[in-house]
Amino acid sequence: MHNSTSYPKDKINILLLEGINESAVETFQKAGYTSITRLKSALQGEELNAALSEHRVLGIRSKTQITKEVIAANPQLLAMACFCIGTNQVDLARANREGLAVFNSPFSNTRSVAELVIGSAIMLNRQIPQKNWDAHQGIWQKSHIKSYELRGKTMAIIGYGRIGSQVSVLAEAMGMHIKYYDIETKLPLGNAQPCDSMSECLSGAHVVSLHVPATEATHYFFTDEVLTSLQEHSVIINMSRGNVIDIDSLKKHLESGHIRGAALDVFPEEPKSMKDAFSSPLQGMSQVILSPHVGGSTEEAQYNIGIDAASKIIRYIETGSSLGSQSIPEISLPQLEGTHRILHIHRNMPGVLSSINSALSEHSINVQGQYLMTNNEIGYVALDVPESSSAETLTALKEIDHTIRARVLF
């Protein structure tokens, strides 16, 4: 990476909210960024705008809401990152239109979630939640009845992405037989068996683990009919999204004993803060493990997320590489010595690229590297030009119609 940018590193103020891991601070500092403000709490609305006014980079987790109003009020932001898995808390459409690069860290907590799934499967099959409940009531329920090992049992994994496939590996190491179903073709790991349909996958499964995104297709797709189709006395684990299971139907099947246990880490409605009360129809059921959306909440995951998300921002600021961005087009850029790199983000309109090339030609600017990627809304161009031409190039690019942002990178 270049040691300097068009904007001195010590002047690039970075605001980190919601107690983002110290590893993020260390990553920025190692790269030469020293103006870092780190707060434990989330900020919203005008309070957030006031804090952001002097900052060029923002880091949040899941509570801070980056609305279209916040984005519009802070055009000085170069980039931001969600130091977590999702980006639902950010208006990505508006960020895209404004050319604001938004990053996240979708892979850093995979192991944490997978381990909790396996732990939950063991606890449910050994009836530990009920035995724990009884022990707290002074009841000594020492019995092997209806307590089972995982070894030799079948696990059905619905959604074979990064987490589902990791669960597959760990479950197979426990001696389980693995079946999985995914709407996309996914190569199996180990001896896992792909299924052509969800019903085929669920048939005969002792443990069902859900790992699907929140989409229209998965909205309450585990209906009463699907739950009825599960093998008698199976257990179900949901560490994906809260609105994929019909909770009232699940409760009915738990009460009847058809489903012997469940572990849920996500819910249709979740408290916005630890101060708010949590409510679920499944509360008070001794065969159910309820956890407060902590599947990915381990010290290791937060440490890795801090490094990953901060590194993506640094690469974007210093090289223009936008790989991993959830808002602007992704470009991976090579290094060229003896040049200045200029970034230009513009509306994706007919004739803009032609205007860029015409402007460069009119000023007799020799382009040594040009890179372009577009999406429906915007285009992202990176130009490598001689150092002597960078100021002239930047001026020319800013005058082009439909320009959103333009800056000299180095």
C-alpha positions in Angstrom: 0.0 0.0 0.0 1.1 3.6 -0.5 2.3 5.4 2.5 0.4 8.5 1.7 -3.1 9.4 0.5 -4.5 12.7 -0.9 -5.8 13.3 2.6 -3.3 12.9 5.5 -4.0 9.8 7.6 -3.8 11.7 10.9 -6.6 14.0 9.5 -8.9 11.1 8.6 -11.1 11.1 11.7 -12.6 7.7 12.4 -15.7 7.2 14.6 -16.4 3.7 16.0 -19.7 3.1 17.9 -21.2 0.3 19.9 -18.1 -1.0 21.6 -16.4 -2.3 18.4 -13.5 -4.6 19.4 -10.1 -3.1 20.2 -8.7 -5.1 17.3 -10.3 -2.6 14.9 -8.5 0.3 16.6 -5.2 -1.6 16.5 -5.6 -2.4 12.8 -6.3 1.3 12.0 -3.3 2.4 14.1 -0.9 -0.1 12.5 -1.9 1.4 9.1 -1.1 4.9 10.4 -4.5 6.2 11.3 -4.4 7.9 14.7 -7.5 10.1 15.0 -9.9 7.4 16.3 -12.9 8.0 18.6 -14.4 4.8 20.1 -17.8 4.9 21.9 -19.6 2.1 23.7 -23.1 3.2 22.8 -25.1 3.5 19.6 -26.2 6.9 18.3 -29.2 7.9 16.3 -30.6 10.8 14.3 -29.4 14.2 15.2 -27.1 13.0 17.9 -25.4 10.7 15.3 -25.2 13.6 12.8 -23.5 15.8 15.4 -21.0 13.2 16.2 -20.3 12.4 12.5 -19.9 16.0 11.3 -16.1 15.9 11.7 -15.5 12.3 10.7 -14.6 10.7 7.4 -15.0 7.0 8.4 -17.8 5.3 10.5 -17.9 1.9 12.1 -21.1 0.5 13.7 -22.6 -2.8 14.7 -26.3 -3.6 14.5 -28.1 -0.9 16.6 -27.1 2.3 14.9 -29.5 3.1 12.1 -27.9 4.7 9.0 -30.9 6.1 7.3 -31.1 8.0 4.0 -31.3 11.2 6.1 -28.1 10.4 7.9 -26.3 9.6 4.6 -27.6 12.8 3.0 -26.5 14.9 6.0 -22.9 13.5 5.9 -21.5 13.8 2.4 -18.0 14.0 3.9 -18.0 10.2 4.8 -15.5 8.3 2.6 -16.5 4.9 3.8 -18.3 3.0 6.6 -18.4 -0.6 7.9 -20.8 -2.7 9.8 -18.7 -4.7 12.2 -21.1 -7.6 12.1 -22.6 -10.0 9.6 -25.6 -8.1 8.2 -26.2 -4.6 6.7 -30.0 -4.3 7.4 -29.3 -1.3 9.6 -28.0 0.7 6.6 -30.0 2.2 3.7 -27.8 0.6 1.1 -29.8 1.9 -1.8 -29.2 5.5 -0.7 -25.5 4.7 0.1 -25.2 3.3 -3.4 -26.7 6.5 -5.0 -24.4 8.7 -2.9 -21.3 6.6 -3.7 -20.7 5.8 -0.1 -18.8 2.5 0.3 -20.3 0.2 2.9 -18.5 -2.9 4.1 -19.3 -5.7 6.5 -17.7 -8.9 7.8 -19.9 -11.8 6.7 -17.5 -14.7 7.4 -15.8 -13.9 10.7 -18.3 -15.5 13.1 -19.0 -18.7 11.1 -17.2 -21.0 13.6 -18.9 -19.3 16.6 -22.4 -20.0 15.2 -21.5 -23.6 14.1 -20.2 -24.5 17.6 -23.4 -23.2 19.2 -25.5 -25.4 16.9 -23.5 -28.5 17.8 -23.7 -27.6 21.5 -27.4 -27.1 21.3 -27.9 -30.4 19.5 -26.0 -32.2 22.3 -28.0 -30.5 25.0 -31.4 -31.2 23.4 -30.7 -34.8 22.6 -29.5 -35.4 26.2 -32.5 -33.5 27.6 -30.2 -31.2 29.5 -32.5 -28.2 29.4 -35.2 -30.2 31.2 -32.8 -31.7 33.7 -31.2 -28.3 34.4 -34.7 -26.9 34.9 -35.6 -29.7 37.4 -32.3 -29.4 39.2 -32.9 -25.7 39.9 -36.3 -26.8 41.3 -34.6 -29.3 43.6 -35.7 -32.3 41.5 -33.0 -35.0 41.0 -34.0 -36.4 37.5 -31.1 -38.9 37.1 -32.3 -41.1 34.2 -31.1 -42.3 30.8 -34.6 -42.4 29.4 -35.0 -40.5 26.1 -31.4 -39.3 26.3 -29.3 -40.0 23.1 -25.9 -39.5 21.6 -25.5 -37.6 18.4 -23.3 -40.4 17.0 -25.2 -42.4 14.3 -28.1 -39.9 14.1 -29.1 -37.9 11.0 -28.9 -34.1 10.8 -30.8 -32.2 8.1 -29.2 -28.9 7.3 -31.4 -26.4 5.5 -29.1 -23.9 3.8 -25.6 -25.1 3.0 -23.7 -21.8 2.9 -20.7 -20.8 5.0 -22.3 -21.6 8.4 -24.4 -24.6 7.3 -21.4 -26.3 5.7 -19.3 -25.7 8.8 -22.0 -27.2 10.9 -21.9 -30.2 8.5 -18.2 -30.7 9.1 -18.5 -30.5 12.9 -21.5 -32.7 13.0 -19.9 -35.4 10.8 -16.9 -35.3 13.2 -19.4 -36.2 15.9 -20.4 -39.3 14.0 -23.6 -38.0 12.5 -25.0 -38.6 9.0 -25.5 -35.3 7.2 -28.1 -34.4 4.6 -28.5 -30.9 3.3 -30.8 -28.9 1.0 -30.0 -25.5 -0.7 -31.7 -23.7 -3.5 -28.3 -23.3 -5.1 -26.0 -26.2 -6.1 -23.4 -26.6 -3.4 -20.6 -29.1 -3.3 -20.7 -31.4 -0.3 -18.0 -31.4 2.3 -17.0 -34.8 3.7 -19.7 -37.4 3.3 -22.7 -34.9 3.4 -25.5 -35.9 1.0 -27.2 -33.2 -1.0 -31.0 -33.5 -1.4 -33.2 -32.4 -4.3 -36.0 -31.1 -2.1 -36.5 -29.9 1.4 -39.0 -32.7 2.1 -36.4 -35.3 1.1 -33.8 -33.6 3.4 -36.2 -33.5 6.4 -37.3 -37.1 6.0 -35.9 -39.3 8.8 -33.8 -36.5 10.4 -33.2 -36.6 14.1 -31.8 -33.0 14.2 -32.9 -30.1 11.9 -30.7 -27.0 11.7 -31.7 -23.9 9.8 -29.2 -21.7 8.0 -31.2 -19.6 5.5 -31.3 -15.8 4.8 -34.3 -13.7 5.4 -36.1 -13.5 2.0 -39.7 -13.6 0.8 -39.2 -17.3 0.1 -38.0 -18.1 3.6 -40.6 -15.9 5.4 -42.3 -18.4 7.8 -41.5 -21.2 5.4 -41.3 -23.7 8.2 -45.1 -23.8 8.4 -47.3 -26.1 10.5 -47.4 -28.5 7.5 -43.6 -28.7 7.4 -43.3 -29.1 11.2 -45.9 -31.9 11.0 -43.7 -33.7 8.4 -40.7 -33.9 10.8 -39.8 -37.2 12.3 -41.4 -38.0 15.6 -39.3 -36.8 18.6 -36.8 -34.8 16.4 -35.2 -31.5 17.6 -35.0 -28.3 15.7 -32.4 -25.6 15.9 -32.7 -22.1 14.3 -29.6 -19.8 14.3 -30.5 -18.1 11.1 -33.4 -15.5 11.0 -36.3 -15.2 13.4 -39.1 -15.1 10.9 -38.4 -18.4 9.2 -40.4 -20.6 11.6 -44.1 -20.3 12.6 -43.5 -20.0 16.3 -47.1 -20.7 17.3 -47.1 -23.9 15.3 -43.7 -24.9 16.8 -45.1 -24.4 20.3 -48.0 -26.7 19.4 -45.7 -29.4 18.3 -43.5 -29.0 21.3 -46.4 -29.3 23.7 -47.6 -32.5 21.9 -44.2 -34.0 22.2 -44.0 -34.5 18.4 -40.9 -32.2 18.5 -38.9 -33.1 21.6 -36.9 -29.9 21.8 -35.9 -26.7 20.2 -33.1 -24.2 20.4 -33.7 -20.7 19.0 -31.2 -17.8 18.9 -33.3 -15.6 16.7 -36.9 -14.4 16.9 -39.5 -12.6 14.8 -39.3 -9.6 17.2 -36.2 -8.8 19.2 -35.6 -6.1 21.7 -33.7 -3.1 20.4 -31.5 -2.9 23.5 -30.8 -4.8 26.7 -33.0 -2.4 28.5 -36.1 -3.6 26.6 -38.1 -6.6 27.7 -38.1 -9.8 25.6 -41.2 -11.9 25.0 -41.8 -15.2 23.2 -44.6 -17.8 23.2 -41.9 -20.3 24.0 -40.9 -18.9 27.3 -41.5 -21.3 30.2 -41.0 -24.4 28.1 -38.3 -26.5 29.8 -37.5 -28.4 26.5 -36.6 -25.1 24.7 -33.3 -23.3 24.7 -33.7 -19.5 24.2 -30.6 -17.4 23.6 -30.6 -13.6 22.9 -29.1 -13.7 19.3 -25.6 -14.5 20.5 -24.7 -17.2 17.9 -21.9 -15.1 16.6 -21.1 -13.2 19.8 -17.8 -14.6 21.0 -14.6 -12.8 21.8 -12.9 -14.6 18.9 -15.6 -13.6 16.4 -15.6 -9.9 17.5 -11.8 -9.8 17.4 -11.7 -11.2 13.8 -14.6 -9.0 12.7 -12.6 -5.9 14.0 -9.6 -6.8 11.9 -11.6 -7.8 8.8 -13.9 -4.8 8.5 -11.2 -2.3 9.4 -8.9 -3.8 6.8 -11.5 -3.5 4.1 -11.9 0.2 4.8 -8.1 0.7 4.8 -7.8 -1.0 1.4 -10.5 1.2 0.0 -9.0 4.5 1.4 -5.5 3.6 0.3 -5.9 1.7 -3.0 -9.5 2.3 -4.1 -10.2 -1.5 -3.9 -13.9 -1.9 -3.1 -13.9 -5.7 -2.7 -16.5 -6.6 -0.1 -18.5 -3.5 -0.5 -22.3 -3.9 -0.1 -23.1 -0.6 -1.8 -20.7 0.5 -4.6 -19.4 -1.7 -7.4 -16.6 -4.1 -6.5 -13.2 -3.5 -8.1 -9.9 -5.1 -7.3 -7.1 -2.7 -8.3 -3.4 -3.4 -9.0 -0.6 -1.2 -7.8 1.2 1.0 -10.3 4.3 2.9 -9.3 5.0 6.5 -10.4 1.3 7.4 -10.9 -1.5 9.1 -9.1 -4.8 7.2 -8.8 -8.0 9.1 -9.1 -11.4 7.7 -8.2 -14.6 8.8 -9.9 -18.1 7.7 -8.9 -20.9 8.8 -11.2 -24.5 8.1 -12.1 -24.7 5.1 -14.5 -25.9 7.1 -17.4 -25.2 6.7 -21.2 -22.2 8.7 -22.3 -20.4 9.3 -19.0 -17.5 7.0 -19.8 -17.2 8.7 -23.2 -17.2 12.1 -21.5 -14.4 10.9 -19.2 -12.3 9.8 -22.1 -13.0 12.9 -24.0 -12.0 15.1 -21.1 -8.7 13.2 -20.7 -8.0 13.5 -24.4 -8.7 17.2 -24.5 -6.2 17.8 -21.8 -3.7 15.4 -23.4 -3.6 13.3 -20.3 -1.9 9.9 -20.7 -3.9 7.3 -18.8 -1.7 4.4 -17.6 -4.5 2.4 -16.1 -8.3 2.6 -16.3 -10.7 0.3 -14.4 -14.5 0.4 -14.5 -17.3 -1.4 -12.8 -21.0 -0.5 -12.8 -24.3 -1.5 -11.2 -27.8 -0.3 -12.0 -27.3 3.0 -10.2 -23.7 4.1 -10.4 -20.4 3.6 -12.1 -17.0 3.4 -10.4 -13.9 4.3 -12.4 -10.3 4.3 -11.1 -7.7 6.1 -13.3 -3.9 5.9 -13.0 -2.3 9.0 -14.5 1.1 10.6 -14.3 1.8 12.5 -11.1 2.2 15.7 -13.0 -1.3 15.4 -14.4 -3.3 14.5 -11.4 -4.6 17.9 -10.4 -5.6 18.7 -13.9 -7.3 15.3 -14.3 -9.3 15.8 -11.0 -10.5 19.2 -12.1 -11.6 17.8 -15.5 -13.4 14.8 -13.9 -15.3 16.9 -11.4 -16.8 19.0 -14.2 -18.3 16.0 -16.0 -22.1 15.7 -15.8 -23.5 13.0 -13.4 -20.4 13.0 -11.2 -21.1 12.0 -7.6 -17.6 11.9 -6.1 -14.1 12.4 -7.4 -10.9 12.4 -5.4 -7.1 11.9 -5.8 -6.2 8.7 -3.9 -2.4 9.0 -4.0 
